[in-house]
Structure formats: structure tokens, C-alpha cells
């Protein structure tokens, strides 16, 4: 598993804190959400993957603007989401 850089670790820790606080609220678990905003190339994907692993998340939904996805090359063997072009 790739080691997170300090700014990525800080972001992942922030995500974990958000869910710790949310878990203590009265909101149903299915309403719990987080948003990570980082610069292009800063490691949002690594932060999301590590946060999901540490939270033992069963499902994770990642939404991104579709135009950004079309401009980026897909990793080898990568798949597009259902409904993608």
C-alpha cells in the first residue's frame, strides 16, 4: 500500500474526523457524506481509497465532472462507469 504524503494524510484524517462526528449525530448512516477538494494531481484518489479502507466502507460513490474524465487517459485495464461514454 502506497504511503500517503503529509497533505494527503491530513486530508484523510479530516475525512475520518467528519465521519466520527457524523456517527454521533442523529442522522441515518445512509446520509453520511464527505467532500474532498484538492488541486489537480494532489492525490484525491489516494485520499478517497485510504479513507474508505480505514472506514471499512462497504460502498463508495465518487462523482466527478464528466468533462474532466473525458480529458484524462484511463489506466490500463480501467473501466468506465455504467452510462459512461
PyMOL commands that set and color helices and strands:
alter all, ss='L'
color gray80, all
select helices_A, chain A and resi 6-23+29-31+44-55+66-71
alter helices_A, ss='H'
color red, helices_A
deselect
rebuild
show_as cartoon
